[in-house]
Each structure stands twice: as C-alpha cells, then as structure tokens.
Amino acid sequence: MNRQSRAAAPKPSAVPSRRRKTVFKGGAVAMALALSACAGTTTPPVVPGQAGSITQQERQYGAEAHPQLLAQFGGEYNAPVTNYVERVGKNIAAQSGLATAREAYTVTLLNSPVNNAFAIPGGYIYTTRQLVGLMDNEAELAAVLGHEVGHVAARHSQTRQQAQQQNSLLGVLGAVVSGVLLGNSQLGQLGQELAMQGSQLLTLKYSRSQEHQADDLGIAYLSSAGYDPMAMASVLESLAQQNTLDARLAGSSGSNAVPEWASTHPDPASRVRDAFQEAQGMPGTVTNRDAFLTAVDGMLYGDDPKQGIVDGNSFVHPELRFAFDAPNGFFLVNGTQAVSISGQSGRGQLAGAPYSGDLNNYVGKVFGQLAGEGQPQVQPAQIQRTTVNGLPAAYGTARANTGNGAVDVTVFAYEFSNSQAFHFVTITQAGQAGVFNPMYQSMRRISASQAAAVKPRKIDVVTVKSGDTLQGLANRMAYDNGKLERFLVLNSLDTNAVLQPGQKVKLVVY
C-alpha cells in the first residue's frame, strides 16, 4: 500500500475497462465456492491506529445510532436479497480483523433509492438496494462493503470533529441549504446541521488519503477472502459512470448533481486507476456473477411507492395521496423523510412535521427550527393565508444576510387534515423567491384511482436471445428518457458492446 507507487499509475487509456468488453463470460463461480473462499485464511492487513477488536464504547455508539439510521434511510429492505447481502457483508468484514466472528457485525440492506453505503463503529455496515442494483457481481458488492469497513478499521471518523460527526449520523430533519448560495455564513452552517432530504449520510467528505486507504484496505479484504481484487476498480468505474449520467439527466454540470455515495466518498473516477494498480498481482478470482444476478432479480429499483415516486419533474405519494410539480429546470430527489428540489436558482425541500391544527403556528415553528442553537433566528415579517387547489395554506418569506449576499427563505405549508400538514422550505438569492411559485400552486390531492396507478420499478434479469440488440433491450427500460444510456451504465457496457445469446443483463421494468 505504498502511496509512492501511485506516481507511476498507468494512463487512463491503459486501464482495462469493463465498458470496453464486448462479451460477459457465462458460468460464474458457484456460491458455495465463493462462501468457502470467504473463510479468510490470510492475515488481516495491519491498519495504523486500529484497535485489536471492536471496543465496548464503539458497540454502544453503533447500537444507539443504528435505529436512527434505519429511520433516516427507509428501514431495512425485506426480501430474499437481504440475506444474501448480509452474508457477503459479514464475510468481507471479518477480513478486517476488527472481529473474526461474523456475528459481531450487523449488515443492513437499506430500502433507499439513492446510491449509498457506509459503516459506523461497532460493526454496523450498510448499503442501499439502489447501489446494489448498480453492481455486476458479488465481488463488487464485497468491494463496496469492504471499503466502508476500511474507513472504520482505520478509525477515519475519529479524525473528524465529534460534533460534526454526531450531526452527520443523527441529524434532524430540516431544510436543504445550498452551499453555493450560503458559503460559510452562519446560516450556511445550518445546512451542515440538518439532514439533507433524508437520503444520504451527512458526513464530511473523507480526505483523498483516507479514500485511498479505504480503497486499499477493501482490496486487501477482497483478496484475502478469495474475491477478484479488481472488483474495487470496476465498481468505482460504475459509480463514476452513474454520477455522470445522473448529472446529465438532471441537466447539471455538477454543482447540482444528485447526492449519492460519491458525495461523501468524492471523485470515484480519479480512484479507478489507483485501485486497478493496487490490485495488480494480488490473488483472488471469485466474482460469483450468476449468484449475484439471481439474488437481485426482482429487487425494487428507484423509489418505493410507500415513500412516494419521482416521475420526471413530478412527485406523487400514493399512500399520502398528494402530488406536486417542480418548476422547469429543477430536479427532484426522493428521500425517506423528505423530497429535495434542486436547480441553478434555488434549493428546496418538502417535509412534514407534527401539526395541531394551526397553520400560522406551524409555519412559525418551521422557521424557528432553521437556526441552530445560539444562531440568529430566521422569521418572516408576516405569515399569509391562502387556498391552493382546495387545501388551506399559509406561507411566509424571510430575508437573511450571508457571506455571499442576501437570500430569501420561504416556508409554504398545507393542511391536509386537522392532524396532518406538509411544507416546503426553499432558499433563493434575494428577490428570486418567486421562482418556486408554480411549485407551491401545484400541490394537490390525488384520487384513489390515481394512487392505484402508481407502480414501482424493479430489476428484471433477462437472458439475451439471438437477435437481441442493445437498443432493443434498452427500449424495455421503464423510463421516458435516457433508456439506452441507463441500460449501458446499469450493465457496465459501452455502445460498441456485442451481445451474445445466453448472456445475462439487467433491465429496470414496472
């Protein structure tokens, strides 16, 4: 794990890419072989600062954080694939030396529609079903989970300020505040104290050296478990491709890119080459692709209707029976507890809060929660009442000064019953609050038939037949845009790939 060796890394064109492959070989190693290979006979790598085992303090910390993380990320995804992910996660975690007994680890597949994975002290390891759906084989699953365990083994979280770490793991629901608009002002600090749309773990970005160390540790864990150590480079490449596609589909050059695993694990593209070089010459061959594809077949992909569905620039919640539309030029990201709205001219969030029947009081309380302890309060000059599509509503706008100039913060709330209300919190540069007016006016109830028409997307693993083409298979993807691009990224293929009869590929269907 010599950092100096990275100076001689090959040029990007010299790095083998799965997207340059035209054929996937069938007949992956059987699951029994993979599991026996995961017995781990190699001595775990020595990590500077690593304790000999998981401490009692770490176990207590993890046990306290675990239920709150589950609540923030949609809870555990309960399906046959869950046991598969748990088994792979425990096998790879045991390679770290933190604990040799697999029972010491708690591995959770989260019911979240964003690409995310993380681990916390105490043996708690997490990945979302969305990120698993992006992977191509079991070795890549082990690579991502091993990377996260590497962060814990190296005690990277201990190098960050405790208060910030606590906010990251146990942050309360609040407004999405744009760092672009707010910079390092007092109000801007608020954005670091609030959970962003409940869809990602709010940690400070790991440093470049920490990321490389976690990659290297993950690669070492892969090799010692018998997996192909090249899986770290290949899954990082998939993440880089997915990040690029997400940003392009959102009409963003990157400043408003969809939050995902790379938000706290930055720039996977720059790490692909390093991971490839690190894995050179290391033992391990297991990929177990067929077993992996069998496990993910039928897995929910994208939003869970129980948490609402993003469809283009519209959001529909079939269980709560409401819908709204984002303004033109904005995109939506659905989280477990809230929906974020992002664009070049502002950011926002839709959420709910306890409601006692008084909308004015409700709006005032939401404003009161926007400032942290000891920070100046943000309050509107007045709260106004109106009706939107038959829903009683109240709203107010407050102006705040930041290091990057004045901004307008708006809270717009709707009463759905005497005990249920929802609200937008939006932030724009001063004088531009009206950009969200069409969204405020679009909030509406939906009928039972409209709610019943909302269907989830799922992964469907299909076998290529003679005559199948990339475009023909991509046309079966359950999207209105980017069908081919989504299909290629999902399957780690490029536009020149040649499909072979008998080859297995993933589709996203209704």
C-alpha positions in Angstrom: 0.0 0.0 0.0 2.8 2.3 -0.9 1.4 5.7 -1.8 4.6 6.5 -3.8 3.8 3.7 -6.2 0.8 5.6 -7.4 3.0 8.1 -9.1 3.7 5.5 -11.8 0.0 4.7 -12.4 -0.9 3.9 -16.0 -2.7 6.5 -18.1 -6.4 6.2 -18.1 -6.4 4.6 -21.6 -4.1 1.9 -20.3 -6.6 0.9 -17.6 -8.8 -2.1 -18.7 -12.4 -1.0 -18.6 -15.4 -3.3 -18.4 -17.1 -0.9 -20.8 -14.5 -1.9 -23.4 -15.6 -5.6 -23.1 -18.0 -6.9 -25.6 -18.8 -10.2 -24.0 -19.6 -11.3 -20.5 -18.5 -14.8 -19.8 -21.2 -17.1 -18.5 -20.9 -19.6 -15.8 -19.8 -17.6 -12.8 -18.2 -19.4 -9.9 -20.8 -21.2 -7.8 -22.0 -19.6 -4.5 -20.6 -22.5 -2.5 -17.1 -21.7 -3.8 -17.4 -18.1 -3.0 -18.5 -18.7 0.5 -15.8 -21.2 1.2 -13.3 -18.7 -0.3 -14.6 -16.2 2.2 -13.3 -18.2 5.1 -10.4 -15.8 5.2 -7.1 -17.6 5.8 -4.9 -14.6 5.1 -3.7 -12.4 8.0 -5.8 -9.2 8.0 -3.8 -6.1 6.9 -2.2 -4.0 9.6 -4.0 -0.7 9.9 -2.3 2.2 11.7 -4.4 3.3 14.7 -6.6 0.2 14.6 -7.6 -1.4 17.9 -7.3 -5.2 18.2 -11.1 -5.5 18.2 -14.3 -3.6 18.3 -14.4 -1.8 21.7 -17.4 -1.7 24.0 -17.7 2.0 23.5 -17.9 1.5 19.8 -20.5 -1.2 20.2 -22.6 1.2 22.3 -22.3 4.0 19.9 -23.3 1.8 17.0 -26.3 0.4 18.8 -27.6 3.9 19.6 -27.1 5.2 16.1 -28.4 2.1 14.2 -32.2 2.6 14.8 -31.9 6.3 13.8 -30.0 5.5 10.7 -32.7 2.9 9.8 -35.4 5.6 10.2 -33.5 8.1 8.0 -32.8 5.6 5.2 -36.2 3.9 4.8 -35.6 1.0 7.1 -34.3 -2.5 6.1 -35.3 -3.8 2.7 -37.0 -7.1 3.4 -36.6 -9.5 0.5 -34.6 -12.7 -0.2 -31.6 -10.5 -1.4 -31.3 -9.1 2.1 -29.9 -12.3 3.5 -27.5 -12.6 0.6 -26.1 -9.1 1.2 -25.9 -9.8 4.9 -23.9 -13.0 4.3 -21.5 -11.3 1.9 -21.1 -8.3 4.2 -20.2 -10.4 7.2 -17.7 -12.4 5.2 -15.8 -9.4 3.9 -16.0 -7.5 7.3 -14.4 -10.5 9.0 -11.3 -9.9 6.9 -10.6 -6.6 8.6 -9.5 -8.1 11.9 -11.9 -5.9 13.9 -13.7 -9.1 14.8 -13.3 -12.6 13.4 -16.8 -13.8 14.4 -19.3 -12.9 11.8 -22.0 -12.5 14.5 -20.1 -9.4 15.6 -21.3 -7.5 12.5 -24.7 -6.1 11.7 -25.1 -5.8 7.9 -28.2 -4.0 6.6 -29.6 -3.6 3.1 -31.5 -0.3 3.2 -34.7 0.5 1.4 -33.3 3.6 -0.1 -33.4 4.8 -3.8 -30.0 6.5 -3.8 -26.5 5.1 -4.3 -25.1 5.0 -0.8 -23.0 2.8 1.5 -21.4 3.5 4.9 -20.3 1.8 8.1 -20.1 3.1 11.6 -18.1 2.0 14.6 -19.5 -1.1 16.4 -19.6 -3.4 13.4 -22.6 -1.8 11.7 -22.4 -1.9 7.9 -25.0 -0.5 5.4 -25.6 -0.4 1.7 -28.7 0.7 -0.2 -30.6 -1.5 -2.6 -30.1 1.1 -5.3 -26.3 0.8 -5.1 -26.5 -3.0 -5.1 -28.6 -2.8 -8.2 -25.8 -0.9 -10.0 -23.3 -3.7 -9.2 -22.4 -6.5 -11.6 -21.3 -9.3 -9.3 -20.7 -10.4 -5.7 -17.1 -9.3 -5.7 -18.2 -5.7 -6.4 -20.7 -5.9 -3.5 -17.9 -7.1 -1.3 -15.6 -4.3 -2.5 -18.1 -1.5 -1.6 -18.8 -3.0 1.8 -15.1 -3.7 2.4 -14.2 -0.1 1.5 -16.7 1.1 4.2 -15.3 -1.3 6.8 -11.9 0.0 5.9 -12.9 3.5 6.9 -14.0 2.1 10.3 -10.9 -0.1 10.7 -8.6 2.9 10.0 -10.7 5.0 12.5 -11.2 7.7 9.9 -14.3 9.1 11.7 -12.2 9.8 14.8 -10.2 12.4 12.8 -13.3 14.5 12.4 -14.9 16.8 15.0 -17.2 14.9 17.3 -20.0 17.4 17.0 -19.9 17.3 13.2 -19.9 13.5 13.3 -22.9 13.5 15.6 -24.8 15.8 13.3 -23.8 13.5 10.4 -25.3 10.4 11.9 -28.1 11.7 14.0 -29.1 14.9 12.2 -32.7 16.1 12.4 -35.0 16.7 9.5 -34.6 20.2 8.1 -34.1 22.4 5.1 -31.7 21.8 2.2 -29.5 24.9 2.3 -27.3 25.5 -0.8 -23.6 25.8 0.0 -23.3 27.6 -3.3 -25.6 30.3 -2.1 -24.7 30.4 1.6 -21.0 29.7 1.7 -19.6 29.6 5.3 -22.0 32.1 6.8 -23.9 31.4 10.0 -27.0 30.4 8.0 -24.8 28.3 5.8 -23.6 26.4 8.8 -27.2 25.4 9.3 -27.0 23.2 6.2 -24.4 21.1 7.9 -26.5 20.5 10.9 -29.6 19.4 9.1 -30.2 16.1 7.4 -30.5 16.7 3.6 -33.7 15.1 2.3 -33.1 12.0 4.4 -31.4 10.3 1.5 -27.7 10.4 2.3 -25.4 10.1 5.3 -24.3 13.6 6.2 -20.6 13.2 6.9 -17.8 15.5 6.0 -16.1 14.3 2.9 -13.3 11.9 3.6 -9.8 13.2 2.6 -8.1 11.9 -0.5 -5.6 10.0 1.6 -8.4 8.4 3.6 -10.3 7.4 0.5 -7.2 5.8 -0.9 -6.5 3.9 2.3 -10.1 2.6 2.5 -9.8 1.5 -1.2 -6.5 -0.3 -0.5 -7.9 -1.9 2.6 -11.0 -3.0 0.7 -8.8 -4.5 -2.0 -6.8 -6.4 0.6 -10.0 -7.7 2.2 -11.2 -8.9 -1.2 -8.0 -10.7 -1.9 -7.9 -12.4 1.5 -11.5 -13.5 1.0 -10.7 -15.0 -2.4 -12.5 -12.4 -4.4 -11.2 -10.8 -7.6 -9.4 -7.7 -6.2 -10.0 -5.9 -9.5 -13.7 -5.6 -8.3 -12.8 -2.4 -6.5 -11.7 -0.6 -9.6 -14.7 -1.9 -11.6 -17.4 -0.8 -9.1 -15.7 2.6 -8.8 -15.9 2.9 -12.5 -19.6 2.1 -12.5 -20.1 4.8 -9.8 -18.3 7.3 -11.9 -20.4 6.5 -14.9 -23.6 6.7 -12.9 -22.6 10.0 -11.4 -22.0 11.4 -14.9 -25.3 10.1 -16.2 -27.3 11.4 -13.2 -25.8 14.8 -13.6 -26.6 14.9 -17.3 -30.1 13.7 -16.9 -30.6 16.3 -14.3 -29.3 19.0 -16.7 -26.4 19.7 -14.4 -22.7 20.2 -14.9 -22.1 19.0 -11.4 -22.9 21.8 -9.0 -26.4 20.5 -8.5 -25.7 16.8 -9.1 -27.9 14.3 -7.5 -26.5 13.5 -4.0 -25.2 9.9 -3.7 -22.4 7.8 -2.4 -19.8 10.0 -4.1 -21.0 13.0 -2.1 -19.2 11.7 0.9 -16.8 9.5 -1.0 -15.7 12.0 -3.6 -14.5 11.5 -7.2 -14.6 7.8 -7.8 -13.3 8.4 -11.3 -9.9 9.6 -10.1 -9.6 6.4 -8.0 -10.3 3.8 -10.6 -6.8 3.8 -11.9 -5.2 3.7 -8.5 -7.5 0.8 -7.4 -6.5 -1.1 -10.6 -2.8 -0.7 -9.9 -3.2 -1.6 -6.3 -4.8 -4.9 -7.2 -2.2 -5.9 -9.7 -0.7 -9.3 -8.8 -2.9 -9.9 -5.8 -4.5 -13.3 -5.5 -8.3 -13.9 -5.8 -10.6 -14.9 -8.7 -14.1 -15.2 -7.3 -16.7 -12.9 -8.8 -19.8 -15.1 -8.4 -21.8 -13.1 -11.0 -24.6 -15.7 -11.6 -25.4 -16.0 -7.9 -25.4 -12.2 -7.6 -27.8 -11.7 -10.5 -30.1 -14.4 -9.2 -30.2 -12.6 -5.8 -31.0 -9.1 -7.2 -33.6 -10.3 -9.8 -36.9 -8.8 -8.8 -35.4 -6.3 -6.4 -37.1 -2.9 -6.1 -35.3 -0.2 -8.1 -35.7 3.5 -7.6 -38.4 4.9 -5.4 -40.6 2.8 -3.1 -44.2 3.8 -3.6 -44.6 3.7 0.2 -42.2 6.7 0.2 -43.6 8.4 -2.9 -42.4 8.3 -6.5 -40.4 10.8 -8.6 -41.7 10.8 -12.2 -39.8 13.4 -14.2 -40.4 16.7 -12.6 -43.5 15.5 -10.6 -43.7 13.8 -7.2 -46.6 11.6 -6.4 -47.2 9.9 -3.0 -49.9 7.2 -3.4 -50.3 6.5 0.3 -50.5 10.1 1.5 -52.5 10.9 -1.6 -50.8 14.1 -2.8 -48.7 15.3 -5.7 -46.7 18.4 -6.8 -44.5 19.5 -9.7 -41.1 21.0 -9.6 -40.5 24.2 -11.6 -39.0 23.9 -15.1 -35.2 23.5 -14.8 -35.3 21.8 -11.4 -35.0 18.2 -10.5 -36.3 16.1 -7.6 -34.6 13.6 -5.3 -36.8 11.5 -3.1 -35.6 10.6 0.4 -37.1 8.6 3.2 -38.3 11.6 5.2 -38.4 14.4 2.6 -38.1 15.3 -1.0 -35.4 17.7 -2.2 -35.8 20.2 -5.1 -32.7 21.5 -6.8 -31.8 23.9 -9.6 -29.4 26.6 -10.5 -31.6 29.4 -9.0 -32.6 27.7 -5.7 -33.0 24.7 -3.5 -35.9 23.4 -1.5 -37.4 20.5 0.4 -40.8 19.1 1.1 -41.3 17.5 4.5 -43.9 17.0 7.2 -43.9 17.9 10.9 -46.3 17.5 13.9 -49.4 19.5 13.3 -52.0 20.6 15.9 -54.5 22.4 13.5 -53.0 25.9 13.5 -51.1 26.6 10.2 -49.7 30.0 11.3 -48.2 28.4 14.3 -46.9 25.5 12.2 -45.1 27.9 9.8 -43.6 29.8 12.7 -42.2 26.6 14.2 -40.6 25.5 11.0 -38.9 28.9 10.7 -37.8 28.6 14.3 -36.1 25.3 13.6 -34.0 26.7 10.8 -31.4 28.2 13.0 -29.2 26.2 15.3 -28.6 26.8 19.0 -27.0 30.2 19.6 -27.6 31.3 16.0 -29.8 34.3 14.9 -33.5 33.3 14.4 -34.9 33.5 10.9 -38.5 34.8 10.9 -40.8 36.3 8.3 -42.3 39.8 8.6 -45.7 38.2 8.3 -47.4 34.9 7.6 -50.1 35.0 5.0 -53.1 32.6 4.4 -54.4 31.3 1.1 -56.0 28.2 -0.5 -54.2 26.0 -3.1 -56.4 23.5 -5.0 -58.8 23.4 -2.1 -56.1 23.0 0.5 -55.8 25.6 3.3 -52.3 27.0 3.1 -50.0 29.5 4.9 -46.7 31.0 3.9 -44.0 33.5 4.8 -40.6 34.7 3.5 -37.7 35.9 5.5 -34.5 37.6 4.2 -31.2 36.7 5.7 -27.7 38.0 5.1 -24.9 35.6 4.3 -21.3 35.9 3.3 -22.3 35.6 -0.3 -25.1 38.1 -0.1 -28.8 38.2 0.9 -31.0 35.2 0.5 -34.8 34.6 0.8 -36.0 31.7 2.8 -39.7 30.7 2.3 -41.9 28.3 4.2 -45.1 27.3 2.4 -47.4 24.9 4.4 -50.6 23.0 3.6 -53.2 21.5 5.8 -54.4 18.0 4.7 -56.3 17.3 7.9 -56.6 18.5 11.5 -53.6 16.4 12.4 -51.6 16.4 9.1 -49.6 19.1 7.3 -46.8 19.3 4.9 -44.5 22.2 4.0 -41.9 23.4 1.5 -38.8 25.1 2.7 -37.0 26.9 -0.1 -34.0 29.2 -0.4 -33.1 31.5 -3.3 -31.0 34.6 -3.8 -32.8 37.7 -2.6 -35.6 38.8 -4.8 -35.9 35.4 -6.6 -38.3 33.6 -4.2 -41.0 33.7 -6.9 -39.2 31.0 -8.9 -40.9 28.4 -6.7 -44.4 29.9 -7.0 -45.5 27.4 -9.7 -44.5 24.6 -7.4 -46.4 26.0 -4.4 -49.5 26.3 -6.6 -49.1 22.7 -7.9 -49.7 20.9 -4.6 -52.8 18.8 -4.8 -54.7 15.8 -3.6 -54.8 12.8 -5.9 -57.7 10.3 -6.3 -57.8 6.7 -5.3 -57.5 5.7 -8.9 -54.5 8.0 -9.5 -52.8 6.5 -6.4 -53.5 2.9 -7.6 -51.9 3.7 -10.9 -48.5 4.4 -9.3 -46.3 1.3 -9.8 -42.8 0.5 -8.6 -39.9 -0.2 -10.8 -37.9 -3.4 -10.3 -34.8 -5.2 -11.6 -35.5 -7.9 -14.1 -32.6 -10.1 -15.1 -33.0 -11.5 -18.6 -31.1 -13.8 -20.8 -30.0 -12.4 -24.2 -31.6 -14.2 -27.2 -30.4 -14.4 -30.7 -31.2 -11.2 -32.5 -31.4 -9.0 -29.3 -29.7 -5.6 -29.6 -28.6 -3.0 -27.1 -31.3 -0.6 -28.3 -33.9 -3.3 -28.4 -33.3 -4.3 -24.8 -32.9 -0.7 -23.7 -36.4 0.1 -25.1 -37.8 -2.2 -22.4 -36.4 0.1 -19.7 -39.2 1.7 -17.6 -38.2 5.3 -18.3 -39.2 8.1 -20.6 -35.7 9.3 -21.2 -32.2 8.0 -21.4 -33.2 4.4 -22.0 -30.1 3.3 -23.8 -27.7 5.3 -21.5 -29.4 3.9 -18.4 -29.2 0.3 -19.8 -25.5 0.6 -20.6 -24.5 2.0 -17.2 -26.6 -0.5 -15.4 -24.8 -3.3 -17.2 -21.3 -1.8 -17.5 -21.5 -1.9 -21.3 -20.5 0.6 -23.9 -22.2 1.5 -27.2 -19.9 -0.9 -29.1 -20.7 -3.9 -26.9 -21.7 -7.1 -28.8 -24.4 -9.1 -27.0 -24.1 -12.9 -27.0 -27.0 -15.3 -26.7 -27.1 -16.7 -23.2 -25.6 -13.6 -21.7 -27.5 -12.2 -18.7 -28.3 -8.5 -18.4 -30.3 -6.3 -16.0 -33.4 -4.3 -17.1 -35.5 -1.9 -15.0 -39.2 -2.6 -15.6 -42.6 -2.0 -14.0 
